[in-house]
Amino acid sequence: MFSKLVHHSFLCVLLALALTCSTMAGCVADGGPKRTPPKPPKNLQVQLVTVAVHELLDTDANGYPDTLPLIVYFWDNRYPLPMWANGSLHFTLTGENGKVIAEWEVPDEIVAASRRRDQVGAVHVLTLDIRQATTDELPLTKAVLSAVFTPDVGPVATTARPLGVQIGK
């Protein structure tokens, strides 16, 4: 189950990159004319949250990973590129047994300050520290990370498929 989640999440990120590359200016493989991204519809609303995790870090050098570097994408189904949005994020890390290992609240001012651009487009770059929610000295565990975005205005959006993450040692 875990490997299917990791594989599916990886495929989702690859699909997003492929779709974005095909619509962004200067990213034409055949040397044809450059295309500009389509004009975004009015009143974009976050309908889907996608999370990508870089390699976990052991910032206190105790042999246990403690920091999850994240890239968070917000999507409106009517538009092929990710977007920025104002609001707060709630992350939940759940173990194989369904038990919550850690939870984090990221307030709207931190979400706003996390705005960056990458190859896909608008992203939010964040880090989550396991030690803020629990100890990092955990047994080797296959966990899943999910996110809930609560916008300043509009409906709540979630990750459709939580991301597989291996923690502990």
N, C-alpha and C positions, 0 to 999 in steps of 0.2 A: 504494500500500500504506500509506504513512504517513498519508495523509488518511483512509483507512478506519479506521486505528487511532485517530486523534484523534476522528473522528466517533463511533466505537463507544464510546470511553471517555467522551465527552461524554454520549452517550445513556444509558450506565450510571449516571452521576451524576444525570442528570435523572430516570431511573426510580427511583433510590433516594430522591430528594427527594419524588417523587410518592407513592411507597408509604408513606414515613414521614409525610408530611403527612396522608394519609388515615387514619392510625391514631393520630396524636398528639392529645392534648387541646387544644382551642382552635383547631384548624386545620380547621374545617368550613366549606366554601364556601357551602353552602345555608342556613346559619343554623339548622340542626337541632341536636339535642342534642350536647353535647360527649362525645367518646369518650376513654377512657383507653387507653393502650397495653396490649397483652396482657401477661400475666405471663410473664416469661422462663422457659424450661424450666430445670430444674436442670442443673448441670454444663455450662454453655455452653462450647464450644470453638471457637477460630478455625478456620474452614474456608476462608475466602477473604479476601484482602487487596485493597483498592481504594485507589488513589493518585490524588489530584487535585493538580495543580501550578498555583499562581498565576503571574502574570507573573514571568519571571526577572529578577533584579536585577543591576546592575553596581555593586557596593559600592565598588570601587576606582577607579571613573570612568576606566577605560582604554578604554572603548568595547566591551568584550566582557562578556556576561553571565557572572556567576560564582556566583550563589547561586540555588538552587531552593527556594522556599518551598513546603512540602508540607502536605497534609492526608491522613492515613492513616486509613482505615476498616477495622475488623475485623468480619467477619460469621460467624455460625453459621447454616447453611441452615434451621434450625428456627425462627428468630426474625427478624421483619422489621426490627428496628432494629439499628444498629451497637453494638458493645460495646467496653469497655476490656479489655485483657489484659496479663498480665505475661510478659515475654520480650524477646528482642532482634530487631533488624531488620537485614537485609543488603540494600542497594540496588545494582543494577547498571545503568549507563548504557551502552547498546550502539549503535554506529553502524550506518548503512545496510548496510555491508559485513559486519556480524556481529561486528566487532572490538569488544572491551570498551574503552570510553573511560575510564570511572571506576567505582570501587566504593567503597562506604562501609559500615562496621559501626557500628550504633547500639546501644550496650549497654543492658541491661534497665533500669538506673537512669535513663537519659535517656528511654527510652520511657515509663517510669512518670511522670516529671516533665512529659512533653509532653501529658498528658491535659487535654482541654478539652471544651466542649459547643458545637455549632453548631446550625443549623436542622434537621439530619438527626438529631443525637443525639450519642453519645459518639464523640470523634475524638482522634487524636494529631496535634499540630501540631509539625512539625519543619522544619529547613532543612538543606540539603546544600550544601556549598561545593565547587565543582569544583576549586578551587585546592588543596584538601587531597589530591586524588587525582591531579591532573595540572595542566597550565597552563589558564588560561581563554582564552588567545589561540589559539583553534581556528578553522578555516574553517567557514563556514556549513554545518551538518550537521543532517540529520533523524535524530534518535536515538530510542531507546525506553528507558523507565525501568521496571524491574521490581523487585519486592520479595519477599523471603522472610522470613517471621516464624517464629522458633523460640521456642515458648512454654516457660515454666518446666516445665510439665507438659503432655503431650499431643503430637499429631503436628504436624509442620511444615506451614505454610500459605503459599501463594504468590498472586501476582497471576495471575488467569486470562488476562488480556489486558494486556500491558505498555502503558504510556501513551506516546504520541508527544510528543516534546519537541524543539524547535528550539534548537540551541546555536550558539555562534560568531557570526562576522559575515563 
